[in-house]
């Protein structure tokens, strides 16, 4: 599963549309499994555009069956797949209702099923989580995890970096049309030149930090102190020293978050 | 699935979704009811026998009234009620008669077989003028009196007046054009004009709707533009054809039922010709409407963008009206060979038997060639316009953005 990140206007949607030949790239090439993407390959891909698009008056199940058939499925297969997916998203009762009568969140679920219904090898989802409530986010995340576990490639764009961090093994960050960071999330974090240090201790933590060296920024919130320190800084023995200074309530030493990497990458 | 399999899927969706929409079922039903009603209802309110009350002062009136009745009923079928029945009331003087007219007791008063007294002098309420009927009867009586010495009788005069005395022949030696051909040509033209505009608009709004609700982006991720446009035209075309045929069949049976209109002998070839030109005309306009629909994102803009096509159809309609009267004029010939007007003009000329075979054949070839050409041009404009949302896209801009 690949998280596709970038600030607004960086070219995420443009890149996704290019895959589906909705736009002609000015330069570059599009390949899948090392081969250039042919129009027929698109039948094995699934796409969820950022601007949702469904027939408002068409029944949910009929509509999804239709999309399945357009991808080359037989009537029976398309119909049973559409119904199975709607059940999975808890829309079993509403599957014969017109899409316009469904809530925003439910329409979004139907839109995701439209990308999934034909069992694509590659799922390309443009902002699939925007506007969803936490429960809907969870269902959608679960489905994406399952699809990835089944060996399907999932690419999605999102601005909810916590979610991306939670879901994705890999990320690609683009800025002004160019990929600036790409790789496994854990490796990228390890390779980052900074670490986060959080400390909540009686007494004066600034003195402790001063001893540590390599501190780049600090921020204090009551007795809790957050610092960004160099990854080179040796923190062995630091907990012991902190405990000597006073009662230690909280201590955390972590690699930077995805948000930090993102900010760093697009600066 | 082959490219045409996908096209068929698109067509099938149009048929299924549109076919079961309330709007479609309602308009179909409404059309059928209106058509049947227009044919069946008027004869019900039209009395079989027109009745008139005529006042009479003095002598010489009875023979006129009697002749009027015989003239009006000369063409009645035996066993049917008479077309005209006149009752007479005698008055002694003019004042009494005038009062009766004002009271509405009588429609008119004949005086001494020389004068007719009416309220305003216009046609009587109810359409046909009793005054003109009586005028004609009076002339007949007078002719009868003049020539009675020659051995003719009034009955013969009536026969002479109510049958065609001159055989009609044409310069070309063909059978003279009869009125029923004209009626078929006119009805066929109306039908084609309304159907092409109505169903063309369905294509237009259908295309714009897909753009408005953005479903087109999902579609285009797996389906190519020509498959969507082609499927849409095929699906809506079949629905249109079935609605048209349904209307024709209902109209046919309604006409049979009431028997008020002598149904012109409609030949299968006439119907087939009409259907051929409906299909050709529909395809030409559908491609144009479809391509234009892709240029706008909002249904409000759709009407504006349809203007050139609507205008072309209106021009075709008026040229055809002129062709009804002079089907072999240079205008009619030229417009038969222009693809946008041919679907209206050619069927009219065909129904009137006023088009040489080579012109008809050439018109069909020109139309088919235009459909192929327009499908290429229109398809590319359609493809280029589809994904440009927001304001209206220019034809040239759409053409360029779809360039390979």
Interface residues (C-beta under 8 A of the other chain):
Chain A: X17 X20 X21 X22 X23 X39 X42 X43 X45 X47 X49 X51 X52 X53 X54 X55 X56 X57 X58 X62 X66 X67 X69 X70 X71 X72 X111 X114
Chain B: X1 X6 X9 X10 X13 X16 X17 X21 X210 X213 X214 X215 X216 X217 X218 X219 X220 X221 X222 X223 X224 X387 X389
